Amino acid sequence: MKLFLSTVKRMSTTASVTQSHLCKIVNESCDIPTSPTPSVKELECILYSGKGYSNHVDEVWPNLFLGDMCMAHDRHGLWKMGITHVLNAAHGKTHCQGSHAFYGPTVDYHGVPANDLPTFDISPYFYPSADYIDEALNTPGARIFVHCAVGVSRSASLVLAYLMIYHHFSLVEAIRKVKESRWIFPNRGFLKQLRTLDITLRKQHVEDLT
């Protein structure tokens, strides 16, 4: 597995490798996860598979949009999409300095000052962000846009946590659901924290049944 991942990482940065070729390598080399919560390496294997591109914004769940800073800066485009809530997972960071003032009175803004580093602890934001997303989606006519700089790591991690907490998806199920619409790749540190969340939620579910 280690050799495989290093090979794919090296190949994925080579322009001459086509997406179909890369997907073929992944499908032939990935091991089927042997535990309810796969290892980080197994999760990375799943993340490399399937859809390998993204738009500036993609709808990954009904009325829940995941995207990048280009879309975040296009407030007129967001207004046309009917976005009523913005969750910025890179609040205060370079090129992602959103605010209530920027989006105007018709859009509610929530900022999460996360760094896209494996050493950053994003887990304290899992539940507050999930609560914010759920509250937004339960507002009649609301549509929420969740973003960071590229829309694949910080913001994706918060969306995955939302699906796990509020819709009882496993981590793998949440990843596969989002990847139906968008390429995502949380960094390794975030994957470890999402694994911990997955394990905790599984234990809670078992306790609720007993």
C-alpha positions as CSV (number, residue, x, y, z in Angstrom):
1,M,0.0,0.0,0.0
2,K,2.8,2.4,0.9
3,L,4.5,1.9,-2.5
4,F,1.2,2.2,-4.3
5,L,0.3,5.6,-2.6
6,S,3.7,7.0,-3.3
7,T,3.5,5.9,-6.9
8,V,0.0,7.5,-7.3
9,K,1.2,10.7,-5.7
10,R,4.1,10.9,-8.0
11,M,2.0,10.1,-11.1
12,S,-0.8,12.4,-10.1
13,T,1.6,15.4,-10.4
14,T,2.6,14.3,-13.9
15,A,0.7,16.0,-16.7
16,S,1.1,13.0,-19.0
17,V,-0.9,10.7,-16.8
18,T,-4.6,10.7,-17.8
19,Q,-7.4,10.6,-15.2
20,S,-8.7,7.3,-16.6
21,H,-5.3,5.8,-16.3
22,L,-4.9,7.0,-12.7
23,C,-8.4,5.7,-11.7
24,K,-7.5,2.3,-13.3
25,I,-4.4,2.0,-11.2
26,V,-6.4,2.9,-8.0
27,N,-9.1,0.4,-8.7
28,E,-6.7,-2.4,-9.3
29,S,-4.5,-1.6,-6.3
30,C,-6.8,-0.5,-3.5
31,D,-7.4,-3.1,-0.8
32,I,-11.0,-3.5,0.4
33,P,-11.2,-1.9,3.9
34,T,-11.2,-4.7,6.5
35,S,-12.5,-2.7,9.5
36,P,-15.6,-0.5,10.0
37,T,-13.3,2.6,10.2
38,P,-10.6,2.2,7.6
39,S,-7.0,3.3,8.2
40,V,-5.8,6.7,6.9
41,K,-4.0,4.9,4.0
42,E,-7.2,3.1,3.0
43,L,-9.1,6.4,3.2
44,E,-6.5,8.0,0.9
45,C,-7.0,5.2,-1.5
46,I,-10.7,5.8,-1.6
47,L,-10.1,9.5,-2.0
48,Y,-7.8,8.9,-5.1
49,S,-10.6,6.9,-6.8
50,G,-13.6,8.2,-8.7
51,K,-14.2,11.8,-9.7
52,G,-10.9,13.5,-10.1
53,Y,-11.9,17.1,-10.8
54,S,-14.0,19.9,-9.3
55,N,-15.7,23.1,-10.4
56,H,-15.4,26.3,-8.5
57,V,-18.6,25.2,-6.7
58,D,-20.5,21.8,-6.6
59,E,-23.7,20.8,-4.9
60,V,-22.8,17.9,-2.8
61,W,-26.0,17.6,-0.8
62,P,-29.4,19.2,-1.4
63,N,-28.9,22.9,-1.0
64,L,-25.4,22.4,0.3
65,F,-22.6,23.7,-1.9
66,L,-18.9,23.1,-1.6
67,G,-16.4,25.3,-3.3
68,D,-13.3,27.4,-3.4
69,M,-12.2,31.0,-2.8
70,C,-12.9,32.0,-6.4
71,M,-16.6,31.3,-5.9
72,A,-16.5,32.8,-2.4
73,H,-15.3,36.1,-3.9
74,D,-18.0,36.2,-6.5
75,R,-20.8,37.5,-4.2
76,H,-23.0,38.3,-7.2
77,G,-22.7,34.8,-8.4
78,L,-23.6,33.5,-5.0
79,W,-26.6,35.8,-4.9
80,K,-27.7,34.5,-8.2
81,M,-27.4,30.9,-6.9
82,G,-29.7,31.9,-4.0
83,I,-27.0,31.4,-1.3
84,T,-28.3,32.5,2.0
85,H,-25.5,31.2,4.3
86,V,-21.7,31.1,3.9
87,L,-19.4,29.0,6.0
88,N,-15.8,29.9,5.4
89,A,-13.4,27.3,6.7
90,A,-10.4,29.5,6.1
91,H,-11.6,32.6,7.9
92,G,-9.0,35.3,8.3
93,K,-6.5,33.5,6.1
94,T,-4.8,35.0,3.0
95,H,-7.2,35.5,0.1
96,C,-10.2,34.1,2.2
97,Q,-11.1,37.1,4.3
98,G,-14.9,36.9,4.1
99,S,-17.2,38.8,6.4
100,H,-20.8,39.8,7.0
101,A,-20.1,43.2,5.5
102,F,-18.7,41.6,2.3
103,Y,-21.8,39.5,1.6
104,G,-24.4,42.0,2.7
105,P,-27.5,41.7,4.9
106,T,-29.1,38.9,2.8
107,V,-26.4,36.4,3.6
108,D,-25.5,35.0,7.0
109,Y,-21.7,34.5,7.4
110,H,-19.9,32.1,9.7
111,G,-16.1,31.9,9.9
112,V,-13.8,29.0,11.0
113,P,-10.1,30.0,11.2
114,A,-8.6,26.7,10.2
115,N,-5.2,26.1,8.8
116,D,-4.8,23.5,6.1
117,L,-2.0,21.7,8.0
118,P,-1.9,18.1,9.3
119,T,-1.0,19.5,12.7
120,F,-4.0,21.8,12.9
121,D,-6.8,20.5,15.2
122,I,-10.0,21.1,13.2
123,S,-12.0,18.7,15.4
124,P,-13.3,21.4,17.8
125,Y,-15.1,22.9,14.8
126,F,-16.8,19.7,13.7
127,Y,-19.9,20.0,15.9
128,P,-20.3,23.8,15.8
129,S,-20.0,23.8,12.0
130,A,-22.4,20.8,11.6
131,D,-24.9,22.7,13.8
132,Y,-24.6,25.8,11.6
133,I,-25.0,23.8,8.4
134,D,-28.0,21.9,9.8
135,E,-29.7,25.1,11.1
136,A,-29.2,26.7,7.7
137,L,-30.6,23.8,5.8
138,N,-33.6,23.7,8.1
139,T,-34.4,27.3,7.2
140,P,-37.1,27.5,4.5
141,G,-35.6,28.5,1.2
142,A,-32.0,28.5,2.5
143,R,-28.9,27.4,0.6
144,I,-25.5,27.2,2.1
145,F,-22.0,27.6,0.5
146,V,-19.1,26.0,2.4
147,H,-15.6,26.9,1.2
148,C,-12.0,27.3,2.0
149,A,-9.1,28.2,-0.4
150,V,-9.5,25.2,-2.8
151,G,-12.5,23.5,-1.4
152,V,-11.0,20.1,-1.0
153,S,-9.6,19.8,2.5
154,R,-10.7,22.2,5.3
155,S,-14.2,22.8,4.0
156,A,-14.6,19.3,2.8
157,S,-13.7,18.0,6.3
158,L,-16.5,20.1,7.8
159,V,-19.0,18.9,5.3
160,L,-18.0,15.3,5.9
161,A,-18.4,15.8,9.7
162,Y,-21.9,17.3,9.1
163,L,-23.0,14.2,7.1
164,M,-21.6,11.9,9.8
165,I,-23.2,13.8,12.8
166,Y,-26.6,14.7,11.4
167,H,-27.2,12.0,8.8
168,H,-25.4,9.1,10.5
169,F,-23.2,8.4,7.6
170,S,-20.0,6.5,8.2
171,L,-16.8,8.3,7.2
172,V,-16.5,6.2,4.1
173,E,-20.1,6.7,3.2
174,A,-19.8,10.5,3.6
175,I,-16.6,10.5,1.5
176,R,-18.3,8.6,-1.3
177,K,-21.4,10.7,-1.2
178,V,-19.4,14.0,-1.6
179,K,-17.2,12.4,-4.2
180,E,-20.2,11.7,-6.4
181,S,-20.2,15.5,-7.1
182,R,-16.8,16.8,-6.2
183,W,-13.1,15.9,-5.9
184,I,-12.0,16.2,-2.2
185,F,-8.9,15.3,-0.4
186,P,-8.6,16.3,3.3
187,N,-5.0,16.3,4.6
188,R,-3.8,13.4,6.6
189,G,-4.2,15.1,9.9
190,F,-7.8,15.9,9.2
191,L,-8.4,12.3,8.1
192,K,-7.1,11.1,11.5
193,Q,-9.5,13.5,13.2
194,L,-12.4,12.4,11.1
195,R,-11.5,8.7,11.9
196,T,-11.7,9.6,15.6
197,L,-15.1,11.2,15.0
198,D,-16.2,8.1,13.1
199,I,-15.2,5.7,15.9
200,T,-16.8,7.9,18.5
201,L,-20.1,8.1,16.6
202,R,-20.1,4.3,16.1
203,K,-19.6,3.8,19.9
204,Q,-22.4,6.2,20.6
205,H,-24.7,4.3,18.2
206,V,-24.0,1.0,19.9
207,E,-24.6,2.5,23.3
208,D,-27.9,3.9,22.1
209,L,-29.0,0.5,21.0
210,T,-28.1,-1.2,24.3
